[in-house]
């Protein structure tokens, strides 16, 4: 809900604009037209949302739907993302859901943004589960990312052992270039091995690849 208060003066009309959902507040001043004071109010109403950074299209503010995973510690990060996106002029409405209804909502694609986490030591399996187009309706591809070239790289990683590492790296870079995910934080990892171990490599996401390890 949005509220606007107006004070019509002889020289200026002062307006206070408040967006109750995003808690955005703006104070705006326009020149009063003595012959028709209502014009100043209409002008101020049109300009005030832009003063507090909320973009509009067709008279409606641009709003994104963000689904927060309830009970997994994402609340503060979700609020942080809401504040960051607001700087770009977009309002973010947060809805919290928990499993199992969360998965059905995400698969249906009702969200524009959503919290996400996934753990898998195998880079190809993690990419397949979260970004392969076959996983949109029933898997964990909650971003609804669909890229045939990406799918082809994962298929190659699954069938070509000699080119697996290169295919996985190419798929990771493609997902990063397409900005499928917005990384907010990462955990430091410490890997300790014997001095006799060689050939250990890591993916761009920090997971180890053991295919060339000796």
ABEGO torsion letter per residue (X at the ends): XBBBBBBBBAABBBBBBBBAAAGBBBBBBBBBBAABAAAAAAAAAAAAAAAAGBBBBGGBBBBBBBBBBBGAGAAAAAAAAAAAAAAAGBBBBBBBBBOAAAAAAAAAGABABBBBBBBBABAAAAAAAAABAAAAAABABAAGBBBAAAAAAAAAAAABAAAAAAAAAAAAAAAAAAGABBBABBBBBBBBBBAABBGBBBBAAGBBBAAABX
